[in-house]
Amino acid sequence: MQAFSFLEESPGRVDPLLDGLNPEQRAAVTTQGSALVLAGAGSGKTRVLTTRIAWLIATGQVSPMGVLAVTFTNKAAREMLTRLSALLPINTRGMWVGTFHGLCNRLLRLHHREAGLPQLFQILDAQDQLAAIKRLLKALNVDTERYEPRKLQAFINANKEAGLRPEAVEAWDPYSRRLTELYGEYEALCRREGVVDFAELLLRAVELLSRNALLREHYQARFRHILVDEFQDTSTLQYRWLKLLRGPDGALFAVGDDDQSIYAFRGANVGNMASIMQDLGLAAPIKLTQNYRSLSTILDAANALIAHNRNRLGKDLWTTAGSGEPIRHFEALDDTEEAGFVAETVRELKRDGHDYGELAVLYRSNAQSRAIEHALFSAGIPYRVYGGQRFFERAEIKHALAYLRLVAYPDDDGAFLRVVNFPTRGVGARTLETLDAAARTTGTSLWQAACASGGKNKGLSAFVGLIESLRAETQGLPLAEVVAVVVERSGLIAHYQGERDGEDRIENLRELTNAAIAFAVEADSQDLAAFLAHAALEAGEHEAAAHQDAVQLMTVHAAKGLEFHTVFITGLEEGLFPHEQALTVPDGLEEERRLMYVAITRARKRLYLTHAQSRMLHGQPRYGLPSRFLDEIPAGLIQSLRRRPGLAAAHAPEVQSAPPAEPHGRYPYAIGSRVRHARYGEGVVAGYQGAGPEAEIRVSFPKIGDKWFILEYAKLTAC
């Protein structure tokens, strides 16, 4: 194959494709054979990957059809093809550039007979797959309370992603044996209907290449160069597919960053980074460490933090852009003040000439957005929730609000239709059609028609009974208790337990109680109807238009791959970030630290770190310790902020040291102060009760929760 003539070098002339690359990038682009490129945040990995493909084609080492390039999103694949077209005068149509699932689909379409699939097989998305599982369980008369459809779906997908068919699954008890049997029944259903789910695409492609030597050798000969983006996010099965496609003489060029591996919950195996070194016989990775995004203060903080992780290949980011401003740290009294600080600082930055769109507020959990949204809304600051929905627009919150609306006003037909069969209680479309016809005939609401139906449908009768009991049970209760009771008794919490994203949805539902508490204080009202009107206003107004300048709100996971002039990382408390559940699983803390590393490196110029001494959790104040991640950043990089004495939370901060904690009246420690217990370690004083010899102190410990002690015998020491 001939190289492109316009790239031939004259003496002293550098290949134009390599112009502008730093020495590390150039070494990565021009390396011979296989390589692992350890590409730090903001180090230009996309440019390296695309230039590598162009260089291989331009120098005659491979044809465009001999390249296989794998990305994790269709957007990234399109960007790669666009950049490639700009670098070389070639037609990129027909090139094998795409996502794992997209390329496996292409392979299976071409070889459907060998794969044992119909020519026009259909692909089930997650919702379609769940619907198929529900149909299967109904046909087999399976108890769906014991064998929940979503749990069976998760079981099937987890085993497929592990490369296990039903006959290979090890079942140790009757429950897992039954799940395995249902997995087999599901596979039989998919064969009969000629459909495949997402997990099946990859597993079927791996099996096809594993058993068909001729086909495997054909593609190994064709794809002499395989390139993979975001390699740290590959699963065990995805890496197995890549190894099958790479022939004895093929080159595998993997680009990734083990410090940004944050998707273990999706099956990502950061261990693939070390495995590829051994499998390919590589002495060392090529490291891209020059950062083109952030100032050195931000990079120094990120480097110091991630150095606490033991299982990493190791690198330090650096820049020639200068040190910039110190990182700002703000300790709020509670999450309301924290959100107010963010809103006021955003307003200050806007006055200084920054666009709202240059500013991002990051949080570990979706539920944290509620207080921040409210503060921005109240300050008249437009915002957009990136990669998700605003708090009051989330499906689980709308369901809860519908139940609350029926408690306040049962004749609300919209609320009735939203939850009459959610969670499922056997109220089908035919029942609702009959009910609607009866309501039209009598000129009444659906609720009144349901009450007059005489118990003809058991599910409908159960729903009417539930709403009536909720109305009676919540009569005269404070607003927050009304919300808490309805959320719990509606069945929404139980419904979302066990779902893949159930934890986030349940946290959002719990946060609705906190929203009610905040409303009751601000509006000086316990009126449910007023709270529902408030929720409707926050959901329906002040939404930033698609192209309107707006502050970006998002989880840290959603922020990966993005960058902003200024970043706020909020909620930096033990148990929240790092998340308490991460501390109970292998590599959990290291993954949380990688997540913090990702958060820090989203900032180009300015970074704010915030935490609150107390935060509302399930309607009760929770006192937490500052996140250990704050201590892992060198103190010399951080400037502490606090509010000016006597000014409201909405006013601007000034730089000062925090005031010493004063004793709480007749008690020895201030609420919110740190104390140490000989057995339980460091905690925060959360409250007192009683007096004299019977006085008790409540201390909140990060890992075990709250403990009460008789003050006289508590044996606590101040930290």
Helices and strands as residue ranges (DSSP letters): G 5-7, G 16-18, H 23-30, E 35-39, H 45-58, G 64-66, E 67-71, H 74-87, E 96-99, H 100-110, H 112-115, E 122-124, H 126-139, H 149-161, G 166-168, H 174-193, E 195-197, H 198-211, H 213-222, E 225-228, G 231-233, H 236-245, E 251-256, G 258-260, G 264-266, H 272-280, E 286-288, H 296-306, E 327-334, H 335-351, G 356-358, E 359-363, G 366-368, H 369-378, E 383-385, G 391-393, H 395-408, H 413-419, H 429-442, H 446-451, H 458-473, H 479-489, H 492-496, H 502-523, H 528-540, E 551-555, H 556-559, E 564-569, G 580-584, H 588-600, E 603-617, E 620-623, H 628-631, G 635-637, E 638-643, E 653-655, E 674-677, E 681-689, G 692-694, E 696-701, E 705-710, G 711-713, E 716-718
